[in-house]
Amino acid sequence: MNNGVKMPDYYRGVYKKWYSWFSHIYDPFRKLFFFFFNGGFGGEKRFQELIIEWINPQKGERILDICCGTGTLTIMLAGKLRREGRVVGIEISPDQLRVARKKEKPFGLSFLQVDAQDLRFSDCYFDKAVICGALHEMPEQVRKNVLSESYRVIKPKGRIVIVEHNKPDRKWKAKLFDFLEWFNPEYPTYENMLECGLTNEIGSAGFRIIKTGTTSWEYLQIVMAER
Ligand SMILES: C[S@@+](CC[C@H](N)C(=O)[O-])C[C@H]1O[C@@H](n2cnc3c(N)ncnc32)[C@H](O)[C@@H]1O
């Protein structure tokens, strides 16, 4: 475990100050994002269905949603397990969690306020995990800590699905996405994550990459890896 890990000040500022107000509009913003980038109405639902297809939840499994935000994906995931498994959503921002906890929760789901660098679960506790749209907010060392903690809590042969920003091969598209992200306070870590390469970082944590893909007009990449 990474007990007592240092958290760079600017990163702490991003998630504390930014999410204290962003949490209020996070859900409509997410819907709007997927409306534009994933085919109009129903775009967010289609995106989530796709991620759940990649996770492929099975009866009796324990699944961890790391940095679950306002819990939209976590709740849908727990709904798919239909009481026959356990889903845990962990999140560092109390403001994001407050929104998540107000939503109707299917049976077998819990939300916990936990830093993903120091997951409070025993080794190999989970069958699967997902990290959706969170690594790009983190400085390099924090990403390393989060990925190695994820590795620790997943069973051998267990899987992780990671969804992150993407740099498409087509230059004009890459430039457009870079321009849009430039307005994001998380731009420095976003840029650094793309430079380091998501699959490189997942591989360095010990995972074996199984499958990669893109979604939402290539704005996002999806990686499935095995412990
Ligand atoms: C862009 S949101 C994505 C939320 C959610 N996974 C989704 O798909 O909507 C990123 C989330 O990661 C959380 N986060 C950032 N650093 C974290 C950490 N070290 N531990 C736990 N959560 C963290 C933020 O508070 C934020 O809610």
The ligand as an SDF file (V2000), in Angstrom:
LIG
                    3D

 27 29  0  0  0  0  0  0  0  0999 V2000
  -13.4830   13.1000  -14.8240 C   0  0  0  0  0  0  0  0  0  0  0  0
  -14.0090   12.3930  -13.3200 S   0  0  0  0  0  0  0  0  0  0  0  0
  -14.5510   10.7910  -13.8630 C   0  0  0  0  0  0  0  0  0  0  0  0
  -15.5750   10.2360  -12.9340 C   0  0  0  0  0  0  0  0  0  0  0  0
  -16.2370    8.9370  -13.3650 C   0  0  0  0  0  0  0  0  0  0  0  0
  -15.3250    7.8510  -13.4240 N   0  0  0  0  0  0  0  0  0  0  0  0
  -16.9660    9.1050  -14.6650 C   0  0  0  0  0  0  0  0  0  0  0  0
  -16.7270    8.3340  -15.5960 O   0  0  0  0  0  0  0  0  0  0  0  0
  -17.8020   10.0110  -14.7740 O   0  0  0  0  0  0  0  0  0  0  0  0
  -12.5170   11.9970  -12.4660 C   0  0  0  0  0  0  0  0  0  0  0  0
  -12.7710   11.6900  -11.0080 C   0  0  0  0  0  0  0  0  0  0  0  0
  -11.5650   11.1850  -10.4210 O   0  0  0  0  0  0  0  0  0  0  0  0
  -11.5440   11.6140   -9.0650 C   0  0  0  0  0  0  0  0  0  0  0  0
  -10.1840   11.4750   -8.5410 N   0  0  0  0  0  0  0  0  0  0  0  0
   -9.0900   12.1760   -8.9100 C   0  0  0  0  0  0  0  0  0  0  0  0
   -8.0170   11.7700   -8.1990 N   0  0  0  0  0  0  0  0  0  0  0  0
   -8.4520   10.7760   -7.3630 C   0  0  0  0  0  0  0  0  0  0  0  0
   -7.8140    9.9590   -6.3940 C   0  0  0  0  0  0  0  0  0  0  0  0
   -6.5150   10.0740   -6.1310 N   0  0  0  0  0  0  0  0  0  0  0  0
   -8.5450    9.0450   -5.7290 N   0  0  0  0  0  0  0  0  0  0  0  0
   -9.8860    8.9120   -5.9850 C   0  0  0  0  0  0  0  0  0  0  0  0
  -10.5490    9.6750   -6.8870 N   0  0  0  0  0  0  0  0  0  0  0  0
   -9.8470   10.5960   -7.5760 C   0  0  0  0  0  0  0  0  0  0  0  0
  -12.0230   13.0520   -9.1600 C   0  0  0  0  0  0  0  0  0  0  0  0
  -12.4210   13.5500   -7.9130 O   0  0  0  0  0  0  0  0  0  0  0  0
  -13.1540   12.9070  -10.1840 C   0  0  0  0  0  0  0  0  0  0  0  0
  -14.3980   12.6980   -9.5740 O   0  0  0  0  0  0  0  0  0  0  0  0
  1  2  1  0
  2  3  1  0
  2 10  1  0
  3  4  1  0
  4  5  1  0
  5  6  1  0
  5  7  1  0
  7  8  2  0
  7  9  1  0
 10 11  1  0
 11 12  1  0
 11 26  1  0
 12 13  1  0
 13 14  1  0
 13 24  1  0
 14 15  1  0
 14 23  1  0
 15 16  2  0
 16 17  1  0
 17 18  1  0
 17 23  2  0
 18 19  1  0
 18 20  2  0
 20 21  1  0
 21 22  2  0
 22 23  1  0
 24 25  1  0
 24 26  1  0
 26 27  1  0
M  CHG  2   2   1   9  -1
M  END
$$$$
